[in-house]
Every structure is written in C-alpha cells, then in structure tokens.
Amino acid sequence: MMSEKTQLVLLSHYNRLMNERLYAATAKMPEALQRENRGAFFGSVIGTLNHILIGDILWLKRFARHPSGYRTLEPVLAMGDPTSLREIRFVDWAELQAARDRMDQMIVDWCAEVREEDLARPLAYRDFAGRPHCKNLGGLALHLFLHQIHHRGQVTTLLSQAGIDFGDTDLPELLPEEGPALGRGAATAEGDSGLA
C-alpha cells in the first residue's frame, strides 16, 4: 500500500503532466475563443486557467506557513496575494503558461520535500472570506489536486466543444508495473481496456 507522501508525489507528477497536456491542447484554440465567456464557473478557458493558478497560490502560501516550514515554498510567499478567486493574473498566454510551469514544479518539489509525519499535523489558516480553520495538512494537500482536476475537467469540456481532443487523463499511465503482465489469452478483469 502506498504511503500518503508517495501518493502525493505521484499526484504531483500526474498534475504536472495533465497541465502540460491541457496547455498544449488549449494552444490549439484560437485566442478569441480562449477568452470568450463559455458559461464555465469562471467564464472562459483563460478565466478558468487563471482560477486554477490563483487557487494554487492561495494553498501553497498556506502550506508555506505550516509549522514544519518548507524551503521549496519560499518563492510563493513573494508572490502577491490574490485579490479575488476570479482574478485574471495573466492575460498573456506565454506568461500564463510560464507561471503554470513554475507552479507545477514548485508543487512537485514540495511533495518531494514534505515528510510523512507532516501530513498528519494540522494547518491553521484563514479561508478567502477570512474564516479561521485548522485542518489536516494531508487532506488539504489532496484538495489542492482535486481542485485542479475539477476545473481541468471544465476546460477539457470547453476544448471538446471547440473540436479539440484533449486525449487520455488516466492515472495508471504513471503507475509502475508491479509484476508480470497478463499474457495473450489470459483472463483479465472484466471490461479491462487498459485505460480506465
């Protein structure tokens, strides 16, 4: 069974891969369509991608203040605090993509740095509305990834509506083989296509 830290490390690499694919697919969309309000939670593709980034900045700033202290998160403390969950921090595509790449590397580095025992410790923080909370760091780290997955799903829908195929989003692609693969003609799990 994977430890919680091992799962977070895996999710950080999955997260980076999916964001690389998402940005590559989005680059195929005309710029005007990227900015058009398409009825998603955060309006446009650009609005949604900025929201994902704003969410990451908020959470990583909170994680950086955890009592364990994380060297890898020091750069996020120098970033300006988001003014709104709808803030469009980057309008320019190249700047947005560069910020996403930096953020994803910071997440990968933090997941490598965090210790298993840290994940069981609570984190005291205030939400965007200023309400105080004190919650398990491991659960909050999981939320960081689930938040991205949720909103990436909205962007992939908008891409699909524009005729752009995002491709696979399956985590098993990153899981290592742990034994011999089933041979030709051997019994397999019902409905096993190797994808889902």
C-alpha positions in Angstrom: 0.0 0.0 0.0 1.3 3.5 -0.9 2.1 5.9 1.9 0.3 9.2 1.9 3.5 11.0 0.8 4.1 8.6 -2.0 0.5 9.2 -3.2 1.1 13.0 -3.1 4.4 12.6 -5.1 2.5 10.6 -7.7 -0.3 13.1 -7.8 2.2 16.0 -8.3 3.7 14.3 -11.3 0.3 13.4 -12.7 -0.8 17.0 -12.1 2.2 18.4 -14.0 1.6 16.0 -16.9 -2.1 16.8 -17.2 -1.4 20.6 -17.1 1.3 20.2 -19.8 -1.3 18.4 -22.0 -4.0 20.9 -21.1 -1.9 23.9 -22.1 -0.7 22.2 -25.3 -4.4 21.4 -26.3 -5.5 24.9 -25.3 -2.8 26.5 -27.5 -4.6 24.9 -30.5 -7.7 27.0 -29.7 -8.0 30.5 -31.3 -7.1 33.2 -28.8 -10.5 34.9 -29.1 -12.2 31.6 -28.2 -9.9 31.1 -25.2 -11.1 34.5 -23.8 -14.8 34.1 -24.7 -17.2 33.5 -21.8 -18.4 30.0 -22.5 -20.5 29.6 -19.3 -18.0 27.7 -17.2 -17.8 28.5 -13.4 -15.1 31.1 -14.3 -16.4 32.0 -17.7 -13.7 31.4 -20.2 -10.8 29.0 -20.7 -8.4 31.8 -19.7 -10.6 32.6 -16.7 -10.6 29.0 -15.6 -6.9 28.5 -16.0 -6.2 31.7 -14.0 -8.6 30.5 -11.3 -6.7 27.2 -11.0 -3.4 29.1 -10.6 -5.0 31.5 -8.1 -6.2 28.5 -6.1 -2.7 27.0 -6.1 -1.1 30.3 -5.0 -3.6 30.5 -2.1 -3.0 27.0 -0.9 0.8 27.0 -1.3 1.0 30.2 0.6 -0.9 28.5 3.4 1.3 25.4 3.2 4.4 27.5 3.3 3.3 28.7 6.8 2.9 25.2 8.2 5.0 24.7 11.4 7.3 22.3 9.5 8.5 25.1 7.2 9.2 24.3 3.5 12.2 25.7 1.6 10.6 24.7 -1.7 7.6 27.0 -1.0 9.6 30.1 -0.1 9.1 31.6 -3.7 5.3 31.6 -3.3 5.5 33.8 -0.3 7.0 36.6 -2.5 4.0 36.4 -4.9 1.3 39.0 -4.5 -1.8 37.8 -2.6 -4.8 37.1 -4.9 -7.4 39.8 -4.8 -10.3 37.6 -5.9 -10.9 34.0 -6.9 -11.8 35.4 -10.3 -8.6 37.4 -10.6 -7.1 37.2 -14.1 -3.4 37.4 -13.1 -2.1 36.6 -16.6 -3.8 37.6 -19.8 -0.8 36.9 -22.0 -0.7 33.2 -23.0 3.1 32.8 -22.7 3.2 34.4 -19.3 0.3 32.2 -18.1 1.9 29.1 -19.3 5.3 30.0 -17.8 3.6 30.7 -14.4 1.8 27.3 -14.6 5.1 25.5 -15.3 6.8 27.2 -12.4 3.8 26.4 -10.1 3.8 22.8 -11.1 7.5 22.4 -10.5 7.0 24.0 -7.1 4.3 21.5 -6.3 6.5 18.6 -7.4 9.4 19.9 -5.3 7.2 20.5 -2.2 5.7 17.0 -2.4 9.2 15.6 -2.5 10.2 17.7 0.5 7.2 17.1 2.7 7.6 14.4 5.4 5.0 11.7 6.1 4.7 12.9 9.7 4.0 16.5 8.4 0.9 15.3 6.6 -0.8 14.2 9.9 -0.2 17.6 11.5 -2.8 20.3 11.3 -2.5 23.5 9.5 -4.2 26.7 10.9 -5.2 29.1 8.2 -7.9 31.5 7.1 -10.1 30.9 4.0 -10.6 33.6 1.4 -13.5 35.0 3.3 -11.3 35.4 6.4 -12.8 32.5 8.4 -10.3 30.6 10.6 -9.8 26.8 10.2 -7.4 24.2 11.5 -7.3 21.1 9.3 -5.1 18.1 8.5 -2.3 19.0 6.1 -2.6 15.7 4.2 -6.3 16.3 3.5 -5.7 19.9 2.4 -2.9 18.7 0.1 -5.3 16.2 -1.5 -7.7 19.1 -2.0 -5.1 21.1 -3.9 -5.0 18.3 -6.5 -8.8 17.6 -6.6 -9.4 21.4 -7.1 -7.2 21.3 -10.2 -8.8 18.1 -11.5 -12.3 19.6 -11.1 -11.5 22.7 -13.1 -9.3 21.0 -15.7 -12.5 18.9 -16.4 -14.3 22.1 -17.2 -11.6 23.2 -19.6 -11.5 19.9 -21.3 -15.2 20.2 -21.9 -14.7 23.6 -23.4 -11.9 22.2 -25.6 -14.2 19.3 -26.7 -16.9 21.8 -27.6 -14.4 23.6 -29.8 -13.5 20.3 -31.5 -10.1 19.9 -29.7 -9.5 16.4 -28.4 -7.6 16.5 -25.1 -6.7 12.8 -25.0 -6.2 10.5 -22.1 -6.4 11.6 -18.5 -5.7 8.2 -16.8 -3.5 8.0 -13.8 -2.5 4.3 -14.4 -0.2 5.6 -17.2 2.1 6.8 -14.4 1.9 3.8 -12.1 4.8 1.4 -12.4 4.3 -2.3 -13.3 4.5 -4.5 -10.2 4.5 -7.9 -11.7 4.3 -9.8 -15.0 1.6 -8.5 -17.4 -1.1 -11.0 -18.3 -0.2 -13.0 -21.4 -2.2 -13.3 -24.5 -5.4 -15.2 -23.9 -5.1 -15.0 -20.1 -8.1 -13.9 -18.1 -8.4 -10.2 -17.4 -10.5 -8.1 -15.2 -14.0 -7.7 -16.7 -14.1 -4.8 -19.1 -10.4 -4.1 -18.7 -9.4 -2.0 -21.7 -6.1 -0.9 -20.1 -7.3 2.7 -19.9 -10.0 3.3 -17.3 
